[in-house]
């Protein structure tokens, strides 16, 4: 329809739709012809995007085979005025000189000429499909420059190259410049001027050369300009051309200010990472599938991809090593486990596109951070010894929030950390952690491990009294603290408390074996530091006694409780809250052993001490109330049991929140008392509320879930409702 007249009035979207339908094209077919994504075409036709770029309009006009008049009308409908020269001097279908926009082929697509890109297409490029589609959509529907942001080694340059290569035919020219400095940018623009045959030469002032290139870009829409490795946006800004084409930046900084829109490049998904590694190691062909590799190589590739957390540079580096040494991926994995630092520092001799190793790349970045802000470097060093995900910001102190913000600004400038505002936490890539640790000598690493454990201990709450959500916020870091304590054989008060509290948490999660190992290690440290008769040592003994009681080892538990009680009564006094807690635990064991009179005596004594020391509404008081209430229940003294349990429930809900597992425990106990008295409706309501809490907080497979379901089934069984009882069992 070369002579088609598109002068109809209306919005751009409605006009575009009429022209497409007149050409008998679907949106998919128009997308194929024009190089514009089908999502962008749909958004334009529906009016969700009403201001297309000039280059987008040009591509659509060519794909629709509009004549010069129709092309002008489509431009007018877009609400953007190109210069008369740009509209009329290069009508569709007329051959152009080398310095003019390229002509479309029979499908309405363009071949970028010139193609000023210093790299060859990467035949091993893998994945990133959704990211590339989103990037193309943004570049063709927005006038703002787009920035690919991310950590060094994340593949920003390779992704930009893949984009330029894949959509080369959608642009009249593709120009690529190194943006690390003003000098490199000027050199790049000089190369553009030569390729575009502009009337400037090497003897002209750099400003004149840049002006000539930007002038050409202004007059010839439909180009792609890639500015690679932007270190400083202020350096780049004078080189940014007018909005008549597409500008793509690559940069480490996560903040792109008002210059560009950020598109953060994440680590590769595990399936793509495995495929890239297998291809790069030549375990399969460049277009091969994971299934083509031997099983041992597939398994090794998956383990390496997991260790590298999807960082493309590390994967490429590993693949190059395997190719050059022919050690196989399984061999590389074995070497990596014992010689991590050496392998991260070794780059393949044939690596021309990124000759620096991962370790060298990160080491340079770390030096830049240290120069910019030593506090930022210390934040990163501490983060290198913590669990990489969900690092609570309060671990870093937080006394000077502005200084901490400043440190994070520097780290985010290089994408070395991510800040998650909703959870007030940070994350650090594990290979960044590995390289940071590798820059430290043995004594420095030990010192930072000690600092990390001390920071963890500072924020870990008392598991016995904290809300469940408050405890879970720090579990990953406490587990990492236990790893550091074991790795460096740390013995400090902070280390002992981290192990003690983590052991108490895992006991509540019914992970008895792991909990016992931690509690015994914490006890050993306290005995070494403080001696066997210190109150803190007695606390560790009492926590171990609680675990052995929960595990059904009652005789052992009694011995431990008596040992703790003897120290506490002597060092703290008979009326101290810690002493009362141990009395409560010992009473519970006596109750399990059938020594009911002894148990009741200890419960009453413990309750009196708790009420006089920590107060009548303290969680420790609630714990004793619960146990005494259930003691009365075993003796069918329901009228005495119920008020104690209701009082305990009120304390738990107020102090821990309505969704804490200990609230569920009291609800379950109250339901048992109701069921004993055949108050089935009340019992079922409390059981179901307890189940909802436990499933959310502990998961459907937790042992307490099974107990509560069994109890609820008993309620229905007692009422003769066997189908429901069986469905719950």
Secondary structure as UniProt FT lines:
FT   TURN            2..3
FT   HELIX           12..22
FT   TURN            23..24
FT   HELIX           27..34
FT   HELIX           38..45
FT   TURN            46..47
FT   HELIX           54..63
FT   TURN            64..65
FT   HELIX           68..77
FT   TURN            78..79
FT   HELIX           84..88
FT   TURN            89..90
FT   TURN            92..93
FT   TURN            98..99
FT   TURN            106..107
FT   STRAND          115..116
FT   TURN            123..124
FT   HELIX           129..141
FT   STRAND          145..149
FT   TURN            152..153
FT   HELIX           156..166
FT   HELIX           168..170
FT   STRAND          173..178
FT   HELIX           182..195
FT   TURN            196..197
FT   TURN            202..203
FT   HELIX           206..219
FT   STRAND          223..230
FT   HELIX           233..237
FT   TURN            238..239
FT   STRAND          246..251
FT   TURN            257..259
FT   STRAND          260..264
FT   HELIX           270..280
FT   TURN            281..282
FT   TURN            286..287
FT   HELIX           290..292
FT   HELIX           295..307
FT   TURN            308..310
FT   HELIX           312..325
FT   HELIX           328..338
FT   HELIX           340..345
FT   TURN            349..350
FT   HELIX           358..372
FT   HELIX           374..383
FT   TURN            384..385
FT   STRAND          391..392
FT   HELIX           393..396
FT   HELIX           401..413
FT   TURN            414..415
FT   STRAND          418..420
FT   TURN            421..424
FT   STRAND          425..427
FT   HELIX           430..438
FT   HELIX           442..459
FT   TURN            463..465
FT   HELIX           468..472
FT   TURN            473..474
FT   HELIX           475..488
FT   HELIX           493..508
FT   TURN            509..510
FT   HELIX           512..530
FT   TURN            532..533
FT   HELIX           535..550
FT   TURN            551..552
FT   HELIX           554..571
FT   TURN            574..575
FT   HELIX           577..592
FT   TURN            593..594
FT   HELIX           596..613
FT   TURN            616..617
FT   HELIX           619..634
FT   TURN            635..636
FT   HELIX           638..656
FT   TURN            658..659
FT   HELIX           661..676
FT   TURN            677..678
FT   HELIX           680..698
FT   TURN            700..701
FT   HELIX           703..718
FT   TURN            719..720
FT   HELIX           722..728
//
